[in-house]
Amino acid sequence: MSETDLKVLCDNNGFLARQADWNEDIAELLARAEGIVLGREHWEIIALLQTFYNRFGDSPANRALVGFVKEQLGPEKGSSLYLMKLFPGSPARVGSRIAGLPKPKNCL
């Protein structure tokens, strides 16, 4: 799949229009569009973002994401600084986009 094909699958904010279209290859393309090369640490947070969504029915806002990561992985990874290094700008927005989730409700 090319980046042009990916744009067809996304809404105006760059989020997938249908979650069912998500897979790891699409995640890689979405990440590349953000200037991110996905590593093990990214996939760990992507999995947690998807778990959060499945458990609570919404993509997390930044504060909720930090708290959830802290709860699941400990304080070293459950910090804004750690998440910002992985997903610059807005970890909740950028991470949710790459994870194939809807835009968090509190994000601009």
C-alpha positions in Angstrom: 0.0 0.0 0.0 1.3 3.4 -0.9 0.9 6.7 1.1 -1.6 7.8 -1.6 -3.7 4.7 -1.0 -3.5 5.4 2.8 -4.9 8.9 2.3 -8.0 7.4 0.8 -8.6 5.4 4.0 -8.1 8.4 6.3 -10.4 11.3 7.4 -9.4 14.9 7.1 -7.4 14.7 10.4 -5.3 11.7 9.2 -7.2 9.1 11.3 -8.5 5.9 9.7 -12.1 6.3 8.7 -12.7 2.6 9.6 -10.8 0.8 12.4 -11.2 -2.5 10.5 -8.7 -1.2 7.9 -5.9 -1.1 10.5 -3.0 -3.5 10.4 0.7 -3.3 11.2 1.6 -2.2 7.6 -0.8 0.6 7.8 0.6 1.6 11.2 4.0 1.8 9.7 2.7 4.1 6.9 0.9 6.3 9.4 4.0 6.5 11.6 6.2 7.3 8.6 3.8 10.2 7.8 4.5 11.5 11.4 8.3 11.1 10.9 8.4 8.1 13.3 10.1 4.8 12.7 8.3 2.2 14.9 10.4 0.2 17.3 9.6 -2.2 20.1 8.8 0.7 22.5 6.3 2.2 20.1 4.5 -1.1 19.6 4.3 -1.6 23.3 2.4 1.7 23.6 0.3 1.1 20.5 -0.9 -2.2 22.1 -1.8 -0.3 25.3 -3.7 2.4 23.3 -5.7 -0.4 21.7 -6.3 -2.1 25.1 -7.5 1.3 26.5 -9.9 1.8 23.6 -11.3 -1.8 23.9 -11.7 -1.4 27.7 -13.1 2.1 27.9 -14.6 2.7 24.4 -12.6 5.9 23.7 -9.1 6.9 22.7 -7.4 8.3 25.8 -6.5 11.9 26.3 -2.9 12.6 27.2 -3.4 12.5 31.0 -5.4 9.3 30.8 -2.7 7.7 28.6 0.1 8.6 30.9 -1.9 7.2 33.9 -2.7 4.0 32.0 0.8 3.4 30.8 2.1 4.1 34.4 -0.4 1.6 35.7 0.5 -1.1 33.1 4.3 -0.6 32.6 5.4 1.4 35.7 6.5 5.0 36.3 9.6 4.9 34.0 7.4 4.5 30.9 4.3 6.1 32.4 5.5 9.7 32.1 4.8 12.5 29.6 8.5 12.8 28.7 8.8 9.2 27.8 5.7 9.2 25.7 6.6 12.5 24.0 9.9 11.0 22.9 8.0 8.2 21.2 5.1 10.2 19.8 6.2 13.9 19.6 3.6 16.6 19.8 0.7 14.9 21.4 1.3 11.3 22.4 -2.4 10.5 22.7 -3.3 12.0 19.3 -0.3 10.7 17.4 -0.3 7.4 19.1 -4.0 6.9 18.6 -3.7 7.8 14.9 -0.9 5.2 14.4 -2.9 2.6 16.5 -5.8 3.0 14.1 -8.1 4.5 16.8 -10.4 7.5 16.6 -9.2 10.9 17.4 -9.3 11.5 21.2 -12.3 13.6 22.1 -10.2 16.2 24.1 -7.6 16.7 21.3 -7.6 19.8 19.0 
